[in-house]
Amino acid sequence: MEKRTKLAEIVGSQQDTILKDWVDFQLNAITLRRDLMKESELREQSREFLNLFTQAAQTGSDVGEATWKPVKDFLGQITRSRVLLGFPPSETATFIFSLKQPLFDVIRAAVKDPKDLVTDMWTTTTLLDKIGLYVMELHQQNREEVIHRQQEELLELSTPVVQLFENILALPLIGTLDSARTQVVMENLLQRIVETGATISIIDITGVPTVDTLVAQHLLKTVAAARLMGADCIISGIRPQIAQTIVHLGVDLSEVTTKATLADAFMIALQRTGATVTKSAASKTKG
Amino acid sequence: MERIPILKMGSFLLVTVQVDMHDRLAMTLQDDLTGRIVKDRAHGVLIDISSLEIVDSFIGRMIGNIASMARVLDAETVVVGMRPAVAITLVELGLSLPGVRTALNVDQGVELLKECIEERAQGNGHVAG
């Protein structure tokens, strides 16, 4: 259509002017983060985008069309890098929306007829809005990906099962226990019980900040599951405040052996497996 | 009809569940096992469920019931070889089988049974003395 090609024509012929104005505008914007991105990099990105934009605008202003794919791919690329650098969403959006003014300037200069001018302005503004929204979506999507990945990493990091001695496993819990984590913890523990043939597992909750009824319930579930596999559980690392909370909440831990420290729990576990710890003669004479 | 075999090992009975239990099979096992405990005068029962992959609330309850019945008949019962997935399922179903002894494998189960029976013999001795 005639209108569309006109936009492409104007942009194509005045690319340098637009680019200069646009980059100036971005550099003067209050949202600019000079600490996160160099000026030359910004200039390069703007030039590349304007190139692709001009090419795509020649074929039409429907962003859904395949001809706009290079533009979208490029946007995806820079949005991802910006998210990783920690750019705020407003800065990413400004990248697109700041293009409006330079574009409008050249259109205003090129189109004389008022009616045509309004139509061209409208086409341009809708087009840029669409691209802007697309960029925001991308930004959001990338942020969510980052969060999701971090959650998964956290889940893996925080549930190690360690073998202390033959037949004794320890499960040092760090952080709050929710249902999802309990599931992972339980599976890991049971799997390790099968692998090592352990008969005693010590669940250390020194790193659990608070114990409410839900967390207690999850703990008891883990204990019950381990017991079904033939392994006794000892809960250790109960801090004074937590002991108070547990009693105040009326959580019944009477069926589980509880110890204040991991060392105590380990001694009990050794006793039960029939092992003893003695100091060697050398250290006795020294002491 | 399909039955779960009950093997005699000394004074123990060994039940190995090799197939997925369905309701009728569990009921049959309950009948057979209680009958065998009385007939053989067994002091201990090992129920090996290492091949059991799927449990529902009924089967879970039956395992608990069978163990309790054996105890009533004066035989110590140990459930051995429960799979992690089964253990998690039972706990989630709220069936943590209280009062049922458990062990990881048949070896540990036999050890546990022997200990239990020894303890009991000592306890009885004290009462008699």
Boltz contact constraints between the chains, C-beta under 6 A:
constraints:
  - contact:
      token1: [A, 186]
      token2: [B, 88]
      max_distance: 6.0
  - contact:
      token1: [A, 190]
      token2: [B, 84]
      max_distance: 6.0
  - contact:
      token1: [A, 190]
      token2: [B, 87]
      max_distance: 6.0
  - contact:
      token1: [A, 191]
      token2: [B, 84]
      max_distance: 6.0
  - contact:
      token1: [A, 197]
      token2: [B, 104]
      max_distance: 6.0
  - contact:
      token1: [A, 221]
      token2: [B, 91]
      max_distance: 6.0
  - contact:
      token1: [A, 224]
      token2: [B, 91]
      max_distance: 6.0
  - contact:
      token1: [A, 224]
      token2: [B, 96]
      max_distance: 6.0
  - contact:
      token1: [A, 225]
      token2: [B, 87]
      max_distance: 6.0
  - contact:
      token1: [A, 225]
      token2: [B, 88]
      max_distance: 6.0
  - contact:
      token1: [A, 225]
      token2: [B, 91]
      max_distance: 6.0
  - contact:
      token1: [A, 228]
      token2: [B, 82]
      max_distance: 6.0
  - contact:
      token1: [A, 228]
      token2: [B, 87]
      max_distance: 6.0
  - contact:
      token1: [A, 228]
      token2: [B, 90]
      max_distance: 6.0
  - contact:
      token1: [A, 228]
      token2: [B, 102]
      max_distance: 6.0
  - contact:
      token1: [A, 229]
      token2: [B, 82]
      max_distance: 6.0
  - contact:
      token1: [A, 229]
      token2: [B, 87]
      max_distance: 6.0
  - contact:
      token1: [A, 229]
      token2: [B, 104]
      max_distance: 6.0
  - contact:
      token1: [A, 230]
      token2: [B, 102]
      max_distance: 6.0
  - contact:
      token1: [A, 230]
      token2: [B, 103]
      max_distance: 6.0
  - contact:
      token1: [A, 230]
      token2: [B, 104]
      max_distance: 6.0
